[in-house]
Amino acid sequence: MTKVIYIIIVLSSLFLNHSWRVHSYDFSRPVLHDILPESLHEISGLTILDSTTIACIQDENGILFLYDIKQHTIKRQYTFGLNGDYEGITRVGPSLYILRSDGVLFEIKDYRSKKLNVKTYATGVPALNNEGLCYDSDNNRLLIGAKGKINKDPLNKELRCIYAFDLKTKTLNQEPAFKFNTTDINVSAKMEGIEFLKKKNKKGENIEVGFKFHTSEIAIHPVTKQLYVLSASDHCLFIFDMNGTLEAIEQLNPVLFNKAEGLSFFDNGDLLISNEGQAHQPTLLRFNYKP
């Protein structure tokens, strides 16, 4: 094999391996498109309990909803806390953890119990607004995604972090588990041919608007072990490996994904995404995994 042919093969392989679309899902064709009840208009997080049931929350009241995705109805609901801005939920065995935007975690010991046993943890996440929560089973920890910059520090304008809450010690690791820089993400996206939206500046000139990368939900793929990060404001899904390397970006149709704030996987890789209603109806979308 000549050197020229070898280089062409290697470059072709790199291109195929770094195609920045998530080809395992067809995000234009959900196999389930469910209109959720009005009580879930502000749905802000979900987690899968079994093949037919999800647990979900909405961001105004401390109420846990158990929703049947086949019967299209709320099976049960419980009050677990006072009114507040609840943004994430994840399951760890029989326990559920719920994230309030200020970083406080609520642990429901056994969601199957008729009377909920709830414990709270003030994690001390150094961000004022947190929206992503998922279980990292390989490291026995919860991951908490900060939506915006850390500590209002101007130097952190481009910094986005995900923190780890150790489930053995029930404490937060002060050093972020993941650090992302929005400038780096936008440069990489541009190099891969991602097209940005354009808006007019004060001079009337059309300028490109890069991704803000404001985390609205996070989850770990059960098969590929990749980190999925939703950004509702960008209408995008970002895929990273567990070292924090960006591997793919899926730009989501804003009509179908008007405000995507919930994300959870079935064990086989099938994906559920929920959308807050806003001026529309809240929806639940399922996408089959095709490796």
C-alpha positions in Angstrom: 0.0 0.0 0.0 1.4 3.4 -1.0 1.7 6.2 1.5 -0.8 8.3 -0.4 -3.5 5.6 -0.4 -2.8 4.9 3.3 -3.3 8.6 4.2 -6.6 8.8 2.3 -7.9 5.7 4.1 -6.9 7.1 7.5 -8.5 10.5 6.8 -11.7 8.8 5.5 -11.8 6.7 8.7 -11.3 9.8 10.9 -14.1 11.6 9.0 -16.5 8.7 9.5 -15.7 8.3 13.1 -16.1 12.0 13.8 -19.4 12.6 12.0 -21.0 15.1 14.3 -24.6 13.8 13.9 -26.0 11.3 16.4 -26.7 8.5 13.9 -28.1 6.1 16.5 -31.3 8.1 16.6 -33.7 9.6 14.1 -34.6 12.8 16.0 -37.1 13.7 13.3 -39.3 10.6 13.8 -40.2 9.9 17.5 -41.9 6.5 17.9 -43.9 8.0 20.7 -45.2 11.6 20.7 -47.3 12.0 23.8 -49.2 15.1 24.8 -48.8 15.3 28.6 -51.5 16.4 31.0 -51.8 20.1 32.0 -50.5 19.3 35.5 -47.1 18.5 33.8 -47.1 21.7 31.7 -43.9 22.8 33.4 -42.3 19.4 33.3 -38.6 19.8 34.0 -37.1 16.4 34.5 -37.9 12.7 34.2 -36.4 9.3 35.0 -37.4 5.8 33.8 -38.7 3.4 36.5 -39.6 0.4 34.3 -40.8 -0.4 30.7 -44.0 1.5 31.1 -43.5 4.0 34.0 -41.5 7.2 34.4 -41.1 9.5 37.4 -41.2 13.2 36.6 -41.3 16.6 38.3 -42.3 20.1 37.2 -40.5 23.2 38.2 -43.0 25.0 40.4 -44.2 22.5 43.0 -42.6 19.8 45.1 -44.7 17.0 43.6 -43.5 13.7 42.3 -45.5 12.3 39.4 -45.6 8.6 38.3 -46.7 8.6 34.7 -47.7 5.6 32.6 -46.4 6.0 29.1 -48.6 3.3 27.6 -51.9 4.3 29.3 -50.9 8.0 28.9 -52.0 8.9 32.4 -50.7 9.9 35.8 -50.8 6.8 38.0 -49.8 8.4 41.3 -48.5 11.7 42.7 -46.9 12.6 46.0 -45.8 15.8 47.6 -42.2 15.6 48.7 -41.3 19.3 49.3 -42.4 22.9 49.4 -43.0 25.0 46.2 -39.7 25.6 44.5 -37.7 25.4 41.3 -37.1 21.7 40.8 -35.1 20.8 37.7 -33.8 17.3 37.7 -34.6 13.7 38.8 -32.8 10.4 38.6 -33.2 6.9 40.0 -30.7 4.9 42.0 -32.2 1.5 42.7 -35.4 2.1 44.6 -34.4 5.6 45.6 -35.1 8.8 43.7 -33.0 12.0 43.8 -34.5 15.3 42.9 -32.4 18.5 42.2 -33.6 21.9 43.1 -32.0 24.7 41.1 -30.1 26.1 44.1 -28.2 22.7 44.3 -30.2 21.1 47.2 -30.9 17.4 46.6 -33.9 15.6 47.9 -33.5 11.8 48.4 -36.7 9.7 48.4 -35.6 6.5 50.0 -38.2 4.2 48.3 -40.5 5.6 45.7 -42.7 2.5 45.9 -43.6 3.2 49.5 -47.0 4.6 50.3 -45.4 7.2 52.6 -42.4 8.9 51.2 -39.2 9.1 53.4 -37.4 12.2 52.2 -33.9 13.5 53.2 -32.3 16.7 51.9 -28.7 17.5 51.2 -27.3 21.1 50.8 -24.6 20.1 48.3 -22.9 23.5 48.1 -22.7 23.5 44.3 -20.9 26.8 43.5 -23.5 27.8 40.9 -26.8 29.7 41.4 -28.7 27.8 38.7 -28.4 24.0 38.3 -30.6 22.0 35.9 -28.9 18.7 35.1 -29.0 15.5 37.2 -28.1 11.9 36.4 -26.7 8.8 38.0 -23.2 7.6 37.1 -23.4 4.0 38.1 -19.8 3.2 37.2 -18.5 5.7 39.8 -21.4 5.5 42.3 -22.1 9.2 42.1 -24.6 11.7 40.9 -23.7 14.3 38.3 -25.1 17.8 38.7 -25.0 20.1 35.7 -24.6 23.8 36.3 -26.7 25.8 33.8 -24.6 28.9 33.7 -21.3 30.4 34.9 -19.9 29.8 38.3 -20.1 32.3 41.2 -21.0 35.2 38.9 -17.3 35.6 38.2 -16.7 37.4 34.9 -13.7 35.2 34.4 -16.0 32.2 34.3 -18.2 33.6 31.5 -17.2 30.8 29.1 -16.9 28.1 31.7 -19.6 25.4 32.2 -19.2 22.7 34.8 -20.7 19.4 35.9 -20.1 18.4 39.6 -20.1 15.0 41.2 -22.0 14.1 44.4 -20.5 11.0 46.0 -23.3 8.6 47.0 -21.1 6.8 49.6 -20.1 9.9 51.6 -23.1 12.0 50.5 -20.8 15.0 49.8 -19.9 17.1 46.8 -16.5 16.9 45.2 -15.3 20.5 45.1 -13.4 20.0 41.8 -15.7 19.7 38.9 -16.0 16.2 37.2 -16.3 18.0 33.8 -15.2 21.4 32.7 -16.3 22.8 29.3 -15.5 26.0 27.6 -18.1 27.5 25.3 -15.5 29.1 23.0 -13.8 25.8 22.5 -17.2 24.1 21.8 -18.1 26.7 19.2 -14.7 26.6 17.5 -14.9 22.8 17.2 -18.5 23.0 15.9 -17.5 25.5 13.3 -14.6 23.4 12.1 -17.0 20.5 11.7 -19.4 22.5 9.5 -22.1 23.2 12.1 -24.2 26.2 11.0 -25.0 28.8 13.6 -28.1 31.0 13.7 -27.7 34.6 12.6 -29.0 37.8 14.1 -28.5 41.5 13.5 -26.2 43.6 15.7 -26.7 47.2 16.6 -25.2 48.2 13.2 -27.7 46.1 11.4 -25.1 43.5 10.4 -25.9 39.8 10.4 -23.6 38.0 12.8 -23.5 34.4 13.8 -24.7 33.4 17.3 -22.7 30.6 18.8 -24.0 28.0 21.3 -24.6 29.3 24.8 -24.3 25.7 26.1 -26.8 26.3 29.0 -27.3 22.8 30.5 -30.9 21.8 30.8 -30.4 18.1 31.4 -27.7 15.4 31.4 -27.7 11.6 31.2 -25.2 8.8 30.6 -26.0 6.4 27.7 -26.3 2.9 29.1 -24.7 1.2 26.1 -22.0 3.6 24.8 -21.3 5.2 28.2 -21.3 8.7 26.6 -22.4 11.8 28.4 -25.5 13.4 26.8 -26.0 17.1 27.6 -29.2 18.9 26.5 -29.2 22.7 26.0 -32.8 23.8 25.6 -32.0 27.4 24.7 -29.7 26.2 21.9 -32.1 23.5 20.7 -29.1 21.1 20.8 -27.9 17.8 22.2 -24.2 17.6 22.9 -22.4 14.2 23.2 -19.1 13.8 25.1 -17.0 10.9 26.1 -16.4 10.4 29.8 -13.2 12.3 29.5 -15.1 15.4 28.4 -14.2 15.3 24.8 -16.9 16.5 22.4 -17.9 13.8 20.0 -21.2 14.9 18.4 -23.7 17.7 18.2 -27.3 17.1 17.2 -29.3 20.3 16.3 -32.9 19.7 17.3 -36.0 20.9 15.5 -37.3 23.8 17.7 -40.9 22.9 16.6 -40.6 19.4 17.9 -38.2 20.3 20.8 -39.6 23.7 21.9 -38.0 23.5 25.3 -36.3 20.1 26.0 -35.6 19.8 29.7 -36.0 16.1 30.4 -33.8 13.2 29.2 -33.6 9.6 30.3 -32.5 6.2 28.7 -34.0 2.8 28.8 -31.5 0.0 29.4 -31.5 -0.9 25.7 -30.6 2.7 24.7 -34.0 3.9 23.7 -34.3 7.6 24.6 -37.1 9.7 26.2 -37.1 13.5 26.0 -39.7 15.7 27.6 -40.5 19.3 26.5 -41.9 22.0 28.8 -45.2 23.4 27.4 -44.4 27.2 27.4 -47.0 28.5 24.9 -47.5 25.0 23.6 -48.5 21.6 25.1 -46.0 19.6 27.1 -44.7 16.6 25.2 -42.9 13.3 25.8 -40.9 11.9 22.9 -39.4 8.5 22.5 -36.6 7.6 20.0 -35.5 4.0 19.4 -31.8 3.2 19.6 -30.2 1.8 16.5 -26.5 1.2 16.9 
